[in-house]
Amino acid sequence: MKKLLVSVATILAVVLVLFGTQSYLSSKTGTGTSSKDVLNLYNWGDYIDPALLKKFTKETGYKVSYETFDSNEAMYTKIKQGGTSYDLAVPSDYMIQKMKAERLLLPLDHSKLTGLKNYDSRFLNQSFDKKNKYSLPYFWGTLGIIYNDEYVNKKDIQHWDDLWSSKFKNQIMLVDSARDALAVALITQNKSVNTKSQADLAAAQAKLTTLMPNIKAIVADEIKMYMAQNEAAIAVTYSGEAAEALSNNKHLHYVVPSEGSNLWFDNIVMPKTAKHKAAAYAFLNFISDPKNAAQNAEYIGYATPNKNALALLPKSIRHDKQFYPDNETISHLQVYDNLGQAWTEKYNDAFLEFKMTQR
């Protein structure tokens, strides 16, 4: 019996060690936890200043369990499955619309939000979340053109149609995204980037196909690295990717065509499975504080929707029209809608057919 008790004690000790190890790993890797003093935050990789997480814990007592995703679709699938009770997540505009329609989000109690007054009204009340019932803006940005002034004259690349110039044969890198590539073609034809007209989509695909002689490569996140290394003269990509590329190559510039482009948002939402609502509201108020939002914007390099945070940023940042375009340009930007499965597949098919024409 004594040996049995020793064995049982040994097993219990091992179990406790393993449990303790798992708890430790959870805090390091971001696996969700149910402790009442924890905030389970689900975000894109490297999308917040780590110093702010430490500051949040110090100020509020809530430890942050931080888990990352690499696409809206991966985030959506995991939240829909409900395996982990995330308290806050950071999806993009069209995905918020989709999650809202599928009742995967909790409405925000605005009476518990102390920082709403800090946000620029231009970035509130967007079509994907009217009156910000379910989300708060985190970062915003645009789709635009990076060019290298060693190979391209500024005056030659200010508009989307300029991409079709014969002088840019085999010199353009295009972001690997159906919505973005087709948006460029649709805008040149004065059509909505959310069109559900088969004729409009077919015309956009046809025009995009005529751009192929100028396409050097169709790539994703690697664009910023390739452009920084002078691998191409021009690229079509997002403002955040552009900011990183520009920081590594003084010859790079970013332009948002004045005739229009995509205006994207990443907003913070509360999934319906959230268990730590007090912690969630504490974080929403913390990240809405202008000093914290400004610190985060400097670290990430994306545009902040917090107008009082923007005022705290260096002039070199807040006056940079590459990443904070003027009101006239912003007025021509379009936010992507959730097109639904059927039309999403049509856009994807059109883009795939375009890619198949690549040399």
N, C-alpha and C positions, 0 to 999 in steps of 0.2 A: 504493500500500500504506500509505503514511504517512497519507493522507487517510482510508483505511478504518480504520486503527487509531485515528485521532482520533475518527472517527464511533462506533466501537465503545466507545471510552473515554467519549464523551459519553453514549451510551445507558446504559452501566453507571452513570455518575454520576447520571443521571436516575432509574434504577431504584432506586439506593441512597437517593436523596432521598425518592422515593415510599415506599419501604419504611420509612425512618425516620419519615416523616410518619404512615404507617399505625400504626406501633408507638406513636407518641406519642398518636394519637387513641384507640388501644385502651386506653391507660392512663387517658385522660380519660373515655371514654364507657363503658368497662366491657366491651368486646369481649374474650372470653376469650383468654388467652395461655398458651403452653406453657412459658415460662421456669420453671426449677426454683425460683426465688426469688419466685414469685408465687402468691397465693391468688386463685382465681376464685370470687367470691362472688355468688350470684344471690338477690336479695331484693326485697321490696316497695319502692316509692319512698319516700324520706325515712323509712326505718325503722331507722336507726342514727345515732348521734351521729357526724358526720364527724371530730370530734376524736379519737374512739376509734380510727378507722382509722389516723390518723396515729400515734397512740400505739402501736398494734399493730406498725406497720412499724418504728418506732423501737426497740421492745423486742425484736423477733424478727428483723428484717431482711427479712421477707416483705412485698413490695408487694401491695396489694390492687387487683385488677381487679374493679370493682363494676358489675354490670349489674342492671337492675330489670325487674319485671313488674307488671302491674296486675290480674291475676286468677290464681287457682289453675289454671284451665284453660289459660291461656296459658303458664304455667310448666311445667305437665305436658306439653303438646304439644312444647315446645322441648327439654325433657330427653329425652322419648321419641324424638324425631328424632335426637338424639345429635350434632347439628352442632357444639356447643360443650361442652368438657369442664369443666363446673362442678365445683368441689371441694366446695362447700356450697350448699344452697338452704334456703329458709324457707317450706315449704308449711303449709297448715292441716290440722287433725286428719283430716277425712274423706279429704282428698287423700293424706295419708301412708298411710292404710289402702289406698287404691287403688294407689298407687305400689309399696307393699310387695307387694301381691298380684301385680303385674305384673313383679316383680323388677327394679325400676328403682333400688333403693336398696342400699347396702352396709351390712352390720351394723356397729355401732360396737364397737370394742375397748375395753371399760370399763377395762382395765388401763392404758390411755393417758390416761384422763380423770381429772384431778386435782380437779375441782370438783363432783363428784356430791353430795358431802356438804352442799353449800350449798343444794340445792334443797328446797323444801317437799314433803314426801312426798305431800301431797294432790294435787299436780300431776304426780306420776310414776305410772308403771304404769297409764296410761289404756287404755281399751278399744281404741283405734286403734293402740296400740303397747305391748303388754304387756312389762313389764320394761325399757322404753326400749331395746329392742334396736336400733332404727334411728334414734332421734331424741332430742334434748335440748330441753326447753321453753325458749322464747325470750320470749314474752309470752302473757298470757291475758286473757280479758275475758268480758263477758256481753252478752246482748241485753236491752234495758230500755226505759224510758220517760223521755223528756225532757219537762219541763213548765215553763211560764213562770208564775211566781207573780204576775205582774201580771194574768193572765187566769184562772188556775186555783188553787183552794184545795188545799193539800197533801193534806188528808184525802179529797178527791174523786178522787184518782188514784194509788192505792197498789197496785191489782191489775189484772190484764189485763181482767177483766170490766168494770172502770170505763170502759174505752174505748168501750163500747157505750151509755153514758149519752146521753140525748137532748140534754143541755145542751152536748154537744161537737159538735153538728152542724156539718159543714164546717170543723172546726178541727184535724184530725189529719193529719200527714204520716207516711206509711208507707214503710219501706224497701223498695226494689224487689228483693225476694228471695223466691222461692217457699218455700224451706225456712223462712225466718224468719217470714213472714206466716202460713203454715199452722201453724207451731209454736205461735204465739200462740193460734190457735183450738183446736188439739189439747190444749194445756195446760188451757184453760178447760173442756174436756170430760174431763179426767183421763185423757188418752191419751198414749202415748209419741210423742215428736217423730220417732221412727224407725219409726213403724208401717208395716206392710206389709199392712194390712187395707183393702180397698177401701171397706168400709162406714165405717170410721173416717175415711178420707180424704174421702169424699163428705160426711159429716156436718160435718167441719171446713170444707170449702169452702162448704157451705150457711150455716154460722154466719158465716164471714168475709164472705159476700155481704151479710149483714144489717148489717155494719159500714159498708158503702159510703156511706150518707148522712153519716157523720161524717168521711169521708176528703176532705181538701182536695186532696191530691196524693200520687202514688206516685213517689218519687224515690230517687236513689242517694246519692252522696257530697255532693250539694248540700244535704242535710238540715242539716248542721252550720252552713252559711252562712245558710240561710233562718231557722233557729231563732235564730241570733245576731242576725239583723236583724229579729226580731219578726214574721216572716211567718206564723207559726202558733203556736197555743197549746200544742200537744202534738206529739210525734214518737216513733215507735218506731224505734230504731236501736241501734247497737253502742256499748259503753262508750267505746271509743277516739274515735269520732266525737263522743260526748257530751262527753268531756273537753275537746276542742278548742272545742266550742260554748260550754261553761260558762266557759271562760277568756276568752271575748269578750263575755259578757253576764251581769252579776251577778244577773239575775232568773231564770236557768235552773237547774234541778235535775235530777238523774238518779235514778231508782228502779228497783230490780230486784224485781219482785213476789215476795213470799215463797213463793207457791205453786209457783214453779218458772220456769225459763227455760232458755235455751241457755248452756252454758259452752263457750267456744271457745278453741282453742289454736293458736298459730303456733309450730312447732318447727323446729329446725335439723336437716337431714338431709345425708347424703353420697351424692350420685348415683353410680350404678355406674360412670360414666365418669370419676370423679375421678382425677386424675393426681398431685396434690400432697398426698398424705395427711399428710405431716409438717406441712405448713403448715395443713392442715385441723384436725388435732388441736391445734396450737398456738393456733389461733383459738378452738376450742371451750373450751379451758382459760382463755384470755384473757377471753372473754365470760362465763365462769362465775365469774370472780373477783368477789367482792361489790362492791368499789369500782367496777369497770367496769360491772357490771350496774346498780348504783344510778345511776351517771352516765347510763347509757343510758335508764333508766326515767324519770328527770327530764326528759330531752330529748324522749322520745317521748310520754310521758304515759299510757302503757298500764300495766297491772298486771304487776309482775315476779313470776315464780315462784320467784325466788331468795330464800329466807327470810333469809339473812344480808345480802343487799343491801337488803331491805325495812327491816331494823333500822337501816340507815344513812340512810334517807330522812327528811326532815322530818316531824314529828308530824302536820302538817296533811295530809300525803299518806298516811302509813301508817295513820292513824286515820280516814280518810275512807271511811265505809261505802258511799258511792255507788259506789266503784270497788274497794274491798276489803271486800266483804260478809262478814257473820259466818258462822260454821260452819253454823248452822242454815239460812241461805239457800243456802249452797253445797251443802249436802246434798240440796237439791231441784233442783239444776241438772242438765241433761242435755247430753251431748256428742253431736253429730251423727255418725251412722255413714255410711259409704259405702253408699248404697242400691242401687248397681248401675244400669246404664243404663235398664233397663225401668221401675223404680220412680222413678228420677229424672225420666224423661219424664212419668210420671203426675202427679208433684208439679208439674212445670212446666206441664202442661196444665191442671191444676186452678187454678193461680194465673193463668194466661192467661185462662181463662174468667171468673174473678173480676174481673180488670182490665177485661174487655170490658163489664162492667156499670157502669163509671165514667161519670158524666154527661159 
